[in-house]
């Protein structure tokens, strides 16, 4: 199966009309407000009004590359090179003892306070106290693990280099699914969402895509050659992104639609809610859908590659190279860009 040509995936008539009405109202209100201010000059109707993004640095206790971040309303965790684990409480990041020097490349934390981190050499670490203390879990694998994701019922999935592991007890024990491709590929990201066409998905290099409805039986989705690095849900569909600005949508019939971005910076991470995206050119994007050319963009001033992003409320936590820790938000004040 070959990916279909570009498609205006989420441009259903209802959403399009809603967006058009919202934009028209925004333009009208903004122009009126600008004209009403003493000494102000109203922008023309052809101008663009928007809420810019802000990306502020947070103090980092490390200079190691940080590869993954996860957050709840109570706590955030970031992991990276050399067994680095950082924990954020009340806006302050602090290093936690991991007990390993292996690079950690994936992390997740649940509302119940169970946290998992995975990394090189089959490393799996588990915390039962929201990331304060960690212990190693032997899953019987030595392949590098790159991502982990859990849902509230305790079902977790960890993936990596020809590695696909499932836990039914919140990461305490792991096993390879009995019904799964023997060589699923070099998997780099995993998603879990009960409202999508497949509740579970893992994606990776050379077009690797495996899906499951129950976490026990997995099948491959053929027809792609893209190097995927991130996946998020979008209504009933999955959005896959990666090298060269590639962005595809996997529909309910397992058909891939091409909605690739307008430039070739690699997508390295997307938030679980699909509102935020980071790329290796140091840019953070926000919008719905993210593949709109008009989506808001802000860049790290130092141009460091950004590797992962997580939503926390209406803001985003961002991690990247050289210990980068940042917080993204939409500005309170609207700006006008004359054409």
N, C-alpha and C positions, 0 to 999 in steps of 0.2 A: 504494500500500500504506500503510495507516494503522498506526501503532504499536499493538500489542496492549495490553490492560489490564495493570495491575501483575501481575507473576508472581514467585513465590519462586524465582528463577532457579537459584541454587546450592543451594536447599534440597532436594537429593536425599535420599532416605531414608538413604543411607549417611552423608552429611555431617551430616545433622540428628542422627542417632543418635550420631555421634562427638562433635559439639559438646555434646549433652546429657550424654553420659557425662563429658566433660571438665569441664563446668560443675559437675556434681554432685560430682565428685571434688574440684574446687577448693573448693567450698563446705564439703565435709566436712572437708578438711584444714585450711582456714583457721579454721573454727569450733573444731576440736579444738585447734589450736595456740593460739588466743586463750584458750580455757578453761584450758589447761595452764599459762599464765604466772601467776606469783604476783600476786595483786591485780588480775588482768585481768577484764574483763567480756566474755564471748563475745557476739558478735552473734547475732541471731535468724536462723532459717533463711530468713526473708524478706528479709534484708539482701543488699546487692550487694557482692561482693568483686571488686576489679579492680586491675590494674596501671596507675596513672595515667601519662599522657604528660608528658615534660619537654621544654621548648623553651628552649634557652639561646642567647644572642646570641654571635656571633663577631665579632671586631673587623673592621670594614670600612674599606678605604682610600678609599672613594668615598661620595658621597651621591647618585649617580645612580640612577634606577630600574633594577632588575635584572630582566630578563624571562625568563631561562632558565638552567638549570643541568644539568650532566651530570657523571657521575663513574664512575671505575673504582676498583679497590682502591688504585691508585698515585697518581692525580691527580684533581682536580675542577676544573671550569671553570664560570664564570658570565659572562653577557654582558648588556649593557643599553644605556641611552641614551648618545649621544655617542661611539659606538664603544668603549664600555667592555668590556674583557676582564679578568677576574680569574682567577688560578690559585692553587689551594690545595695545598700540600705540607706534610705533618706538622702539619696543623691551622692553618696560617698562610696567609692570603689576600694575594696581591700583584698589583698592576696590571701588565698586559703591554701593550706597544705594539701597537696594531692597524693603524695607518696609515690609519684612516678616522674620520670624525665621524658617519657614518650610525648610526642606532640599530640595534643588533643584537638580534634577537628570538628566535633559535634557536641551539642549540649541541649538538654531540654529540662524544664521544671514544670511540675504539675501544681494544680491548686491545693493539693493535699500536702505539698512540701517535699515530695519525692523528686529528686533530681538525678539525672544520668549524664555522664560524659563519656565519649568514645574517642579512640585515636589509633595511632600506629601500633602495629604488632598485636592487634586484637584486643587492645586495652579497653576495658569497660569499668568505669567507676560509678558508684552509687552513693547517694546521700539520702537520708531519711529526715533530715532537719533543715531542708531548704538551702543546702550547699555549705553549711558550716563545717561539717566533718564528712570525710569520704572514705570508702573502703572499696577494694578491688573485687570484681566479680569475674570468675573464670568461666568463660563461655565456650572454651575448648577450641578456639580459633586463633590463628596467628596472622591472618590477613589484616591489612590496614582497614580500619573502620573510619568512615567519614561523616556520618550523620545519624541522628537518633531522634525519634519522635514518639510521644506517648499520648494516649487519650485517657479520659478520666476514669474509665473502668479498669485501668491497669494494663491494657494491651499496649505494648511498645514494639517498635520496629527499629532495628539498627542495620545499616548497610555499609558496604565498602567494596573492596576489590574482589569481585566474584564472591561476595559475602552477603547473605540475607538471613537475618536472625529475628526471631519473634519471641517476646516474653508475654506471658499472660498474668504475671504477678508483679507488675510495676518494676521490672528489671532485676528481680532477685534471682531468677533463673532464665536461661535462654536456650533455644533450640532452633535448628534449621527446619523450616516448614517441610512437612512430608511430601507435599505436592507443589513443587516449584522447579523452575528451570535449573538444571545442574550447574550451568555457568551463566548467571544472570547478567554478567558484565561488570565493568568498573563503575559501580553506582556511587553517586556523589550527593544526592539529596533524597529526602523522603517526606511524604505528606500523608496526613490522616485527616479525613473529614467525612463524617457519616452522611452528609447531605449531597455528596458528589455521586457521579455515576458509578465510580469505584471508590470504596471507602479508604483504600490504601493504594499508594503509588510510590515507586522509587525510580529515579532517573539517573543517567550518568553519561559516560563518554561513548562516542561512536554510536549514538542513537539508542543507547540502552534504556528501555522502558519496561517495567514490570508492574502489573496491577493485581489487586485482590479485592474481593468483596467481603471477606471475613478474616483476613490475616493468615489463613491456613493454606488456601489454595491460590497459587500465583501463576499468572500467564504473561508471556512476553507480547508486547505490541510491536510488530515489525514496521519497516518502511521509513525509518529515519536514520540519518548519519550524523546528526548534530551532536556536539559535545555539550551536554546539559549540566548545569551547576546548581540550579535552583528550581523549586516547584512550589506553587501555591494554588489554592482553590479559588474558583470564580463562579459563583452560583452553583450549577450542577456540573461544571466542567473543571478540568485541571489546566493550569497555565504553566508551561515549561520554558525555561530561559537558560541562555548560556553563551557560548563563544560567538564572537562576531555580531553581537547584538541580537542573536537569534531569540525569537519568542514565538512559541507555538501554543495553540489551544487544542487540547485533547477532548473531543466531544463524546457524547454518550454512546455513540456507535464506534468508538475508538478511531475515529477519523481525525487527522491532524490538519489544522488550519494555520497558515503562515501569517502571523501578525508581527513580523520582525521589526525591530526598531529602525529609526532613520539614520543611525550611524553605527559603527562597528565595534564600539567598546563592549567588552564582555560583561554580561550580567553575572554577578557573583552571588547575589542573595536577594530574596524577596521575603517580606514579612508574611506571617501566617494569614493575616486578613487581606492580603493582596493590595494594601494601600501604599506600601513603600518598597523601593528597589535600590540596591547599590550596585556599583560597577567598578571595574578595575581602573577606570580613569579618575577615581576619586570623587565621583558624583553620586548624590543622593536624589532620587526622584520620588515625587508624590503625586497621586492623581488616581482617577477612576474613569476609564481604565488606564493602566500605567503605560500602555503603548501609544497613547495619544502624543503627537508631537508637541502639543501645547501643555503637556504635563509639567508641573513645576519642577525645576532643577536647581540644586545648589551644590557647589563643589568645595572640597577641602582645599584650603588656601595653599597647602604644601603639596597638593597633588598626590598624596599617598593613596595607594589602592585600598578600597574598602571591600571587606569580605562578607559581612553579614549584617542584617538589620532585624530588629524585633519591635513590634508595636507595644506601647505601654500607654493606655488611655488613648488620647488623640496625638501623642507624640511618638517619636521613634528613638531607639537606642542603636547606635552604629558602632561597629568595631572594624579595625583594619590593621595595616602594616605598622610596625614599630610601636606597638602598644596603643594605637589610636583608639580613643574612646570619645564618642560624640553624642549629642542629643539634637535631634531634628524636630522642628515644629513649624507650623504655618503661622506666619506673622499675624498680629492683630490688626494692623493697618493695611488697607488696600493701596496699591500703587497703580500709577497710570503710565503706560509706555506709548509715547506718540509714534505714529507710523510715519 
